[in-house]
Amino acid sequence: MKAWQIGARSGIDGLQMGEMAEPVAGTGEILVRVTAAGLNYRDLMVLRGEYGTDLPSTRVPLSDGVGVVEAVGEGVTDLAVGDRVVAPHFVTWLEPEGYGFQVFGQDLGVTADGWLREKLMLPASAAIKLPDRVSDETAATLAVVGGTVWHAMVAFGGAAPGKLVLAQGTGGVSMFALQLAKALGADFAITSSSDEKLAKARDMGADYTINYRERPDWAAALLEATGGRGADVVVDTLGFPALGQTVAATGVNGRIGTLGALSGSPQDTASASQGEIIGKNITIKGIASGSRSMLAEAIDVIAANGIAMTVDREFAFEDAPAAYRHLESAAHMGKVLLRVG
């Protein structure tokens, strides 16, 4: 079968098409025919050698995907041939309390072969059968974003009616956070450098939109727009170099789920004042994606509310390098999709 592989990790140009033996479902496993897959920023980092260590050149990338069960192994009783499925990229992290460093040992697209191939094998325990109301386009771009946003915004942040949620930028995480927050009845604030993207965010229900290029002091701009109200929940994609502004934009007793580092790198030092964090009684939590159960809860809300992921552009399986380049350009709003089958 055909599969893309990360190659020498020299960037997008190192990505290479290869051939792999078709996997066989063993005990407790399912064989899945991949129909579509989605890109995340960390997939770019993998190709650049910035995410994951000692990865083989034959590693198959991508943590997001959807497919149809083609065969079930011995002992699998709750899934059947023909079912559409997704799975969390940490395939052994099933419940919130099961988190530990061991989950990184089976991380699709990093320490385990991912979705950018024609077929893959999954542990049946990790797979989630999709409701009919959830499209392939939404499902294919959901695993990382769905579990991560649910963890940060709901399981930790407690987003609910009357709460103000803040997300930064208009990538896949922020756009799904917007859709989920509105489905839960929360207010929503978002930042971007593009007035066009902010207009689209308002069309999708965003209550407050701030152009951080026009207002580099975007935290102050949010407080002005909200009459001094700070965010109750922050889905932090900027990371520690911008944490000072993120804290300034957060209200008393606010919760910051930090999960990205778009303003620098995960190794950067925090720019925030400890005094302000203490004074506002802010809670900050690192969010390492989400468990299978968190992703399943997000899927239930998606199905119940008819949420469709914002897909900026689709590419054919053979055009994977072009899809990566589109993501790298940062011109997208929402997710980048690859059609596999």
N, C-alpha and C positions, 0 to 999 in steps of 0.2 A: 504494500500500500504506500501511497505518497505521504510525505510528512515534511514540514519545514523544520530546520534545525538551526541552532543559534550560531554555529560556526566558531570562529576564533574570538568572538566577543570584541570585535573591532568597530562595532557600530552596525548600522543598517546594511552596509555593503557586505558585511560578513555573513548575513543571513543566507542560508542555502537550502535548496530543495534536495531531499534525499529519499531513499527507499527504506522501509522498515518491514519486518515480518509482522503479519497480522496477528494481534494478540488473541489469546484464547481465554475465555472466562473459566476460572477455576472455582473451587468451593467458596461460596459467599460472594461471588463476583458477578458483574454483568458486562457484556460486550455492547458498546454503544457506537452506532454509526453517526458520526458528527455531521450536523447540518449547518451550523453557523458558530462563529466564535467572535469574541470581543476583545478589544485592546484596552489596556490600562497603562498609566504612566510608568509603572514599575516594569512593564515589558520592554520599554525603551531602555531603562536602566540595566536590565539583564543583558541586552545586546552590547551596551557600552562597558560592561564589566563593573558596574557600580552597584549591583544587587546580586547577592549570592556569591559564594566562593567555591573554587575547585569544581566548577560545572563542566561536564564533558561537552565537546563541540557538537555532539550528536543530540544534545538535549532539545526536546520539542518544546517550544514556548507556548504561552498563553494560559491564563488561569480561568478565563471565562469561556463558557461554551454551552451548547445545547445539542442534544442528539436523541436518537430513537434506539431503544433497546433492540438488539438483534439476536442476542442469545443470553440465557441465564445459566449460571453455574449451579452446582449441587447445593441444596439447602436454601436457595433463594425462593421465597414464597410470596412476598408482598409486591413484587414487580413482575411484569410479563412482557413478552416480545410485543413490540408496537408501542409501548409506553414512551412518552417524551419525558426526558429527565434533565436535571441540572444537578450540580453538586458544589459544596463549598470548596475553595481551593485548598484549604487545610482539611484533607479528607478524613483525618482521624479525630478532628475536633468536633464532637457531636453535640455536647451540651456545654453550657457556659462554664460549669465547674470543672470540665475536663481539660481546660487550657493548661499548657506547660510548654517548655522548650521542645518537647518531643514532637509537637505538631509541625514544627519546621522541617522535620525529616521527610514528610510526605506533603509537599507544597507544589501543587500542579503548576508547571511552567517554570519551576525553579529547581527544587530538589527531586522532583518527579516529572516525567514527561507530561506535557500539557495538551491542549485541545487543538493545536494547529496541525491536524493530521486527519486522515479519513476515518479512522476508527480508534477508539481507546477503551481500555478496561478500567472499571471503577469498582471499589468495594460497594456492594449493594447497600450497606449500612449508611453510606454517605449520600446516596442518590435520593433526590426528591422528585416524585412524580408531579408533573405540571398540570394544573387545571386547564381546561380548554380555553378559558378566557385570557390566559397569558400567552402572548404570541411568541414565535421563535425569535423575533427581533428583540423583544424585551428580555426573554430568557437568556439569550446568548450574551448579553452585556450586563448580567445581573450579579453573578456570584460574588465578586469582590466588592462591588458597590453596595449591593443589597445587604450583605451581612455586616459590612463596615458601618454603613449609615444607620442601620437598625441598632447596632451596638452603641454607637456614639450618641445618637439622637433620642432613642427610645429607651433601651435597656438601661443606659447610664444617665442620659440627659433628662428623661421623663417628659419629652415633648407632649403637649396636650393643649386643648382649647385654653386660650388666655396667655399662653407662653409665647415668647418671641424667640425664634430660631434664627441664627446668623450662619451663613455659609459664604465662603470666599471664592471668587472666580466662577466660571461657567462651564467647568469640565463635568465629567460624568457624575462624580460624587455630589457636587453642588446641585446639579439639575435634578438628580434623584431625591436629594434632601428636600428641595423645593416641592416636588410632587408629593412626597410622603408627608411633609409637614402640613400641607393644605388638606390632604386626605384625613389627617388626624385633627384638623380644626385649629392648628396653631397659626400664629402670625409668622411672617418670613421676611428676612432682610438678606440682600445679596450684593456683592461687589463685583465690578468688572472694569476693564479699561475701555470697553466698547459700548457706546450708547445703543447701537443696534442690538447687541446681545441683551442689554438691560431692558430694552423695549420688549423683546421676546419673553424675558423673565416676567415682566409685568403682565403680559398677555396670559402667562401660565399661572398667575395668581400672586406673584411677589408683591408684598405690601410696601417695602422700602428698597430702593435701588440706588447705589452710589457708584459713581465713576471715580475710581481711585487715582486715575491719571489726572483728572481735573482737581480732585481733592486728595492729595497725598496724605492728609490728616483724616483719612476715611473714618476712623473711630469717632472723631469729633463731629464729622458730618452725620453719622448715624445718630448720635445723641441729639444733635440739633433737629433732625427730622422726626425724632420720636419724643420730643419734649423732655429730654434728659433720661429717658428710659434706656437701660442697657439690655443686652441680650440675656435671656434666661438660659439658653442652650447655644453653644457654638460648635459647629462641625468644622474643626480647624484643619484646613489643608495647607496653610502657609508655613507652619512650623515655628521653631524657636527664634529665628532672626526677626520675625514680625510679632513675637509674643507680646511685646510691650503694647502695641496697638490693639491686639486681640483682647488683652486684659482690660485696656481702657474702654473697649466697646462692650464689655461684659458687665452685667448688673450685679447687685448684691445677691449673694447666694447662688450666683450663676455657675454653670457647669461647662467646662471646656473639654471636649473629646478631641485630642490631638492625634492626627492620623496621617498627615502629609507634611512635606517639606519643600513646597514649591518656591519658597522664598530663599532657599539655600540648600542645606543638606541635613540629614538626620544627625550628623555629628556636631552641628553648630551649637553654640552656647546661647542660653535664653537671654532675651533682651528685656525681660519684664522686671518690674520692681517687686521684691518680695513683700514690701510694706503694702502695696496696693492689693496684692493677692490676699494677704491676711486681712486687710481692712474691709475688703468686700466679701470675705469668707468664701472665696472662689474655690471650687474643686476642679482639679485638672487630672485627667486620666489618659494614659496612652492607650490607643485603640489598635490592636493587632488583628484587624479584620473582625470576623464574627463566626460563631459556631453554626453547625448545621441547623440547630433549632432556631437560631436568630434569623437565618436566611429563610427558613420555612415560614416563620411568622411574617416576614416582609412579603413573601409571595402571597400569603393569605390576604393581606391588605391590598396588594396590587390587584389581585383577582376580584376582590369585593368592590373595589372602586374603579375598575377599568383603567388602571394606570398603564400607560405605554411609555417605555423609556425613550428619552430624546436621542435619536440616532442621527448624527450629523451627516454621515456618508457611508455607503456600502462599497465594498471591493470584492472582486472574485478571489478565490483561493490562490490562484496563480499570481495575483497582484499584491501579495503580502508586503513586499518592500514598499510599494506605493502607499499602502495603508499606514505603515509605520511612519513614513515621511509626512503624511497628512497629520498624524498625531503630533509629531515632532514640531510641526509648523505652528502649533497652538492656535490655528485658525478655526478649529472645530468648536462647536457648542454641543455638549453632550458626548455621546459615545461614537466610536468608530467600529464598524462591523465588517466581518469577513464571511462571505458565503462559502461554505466548504462542500456541501453535497447538493 
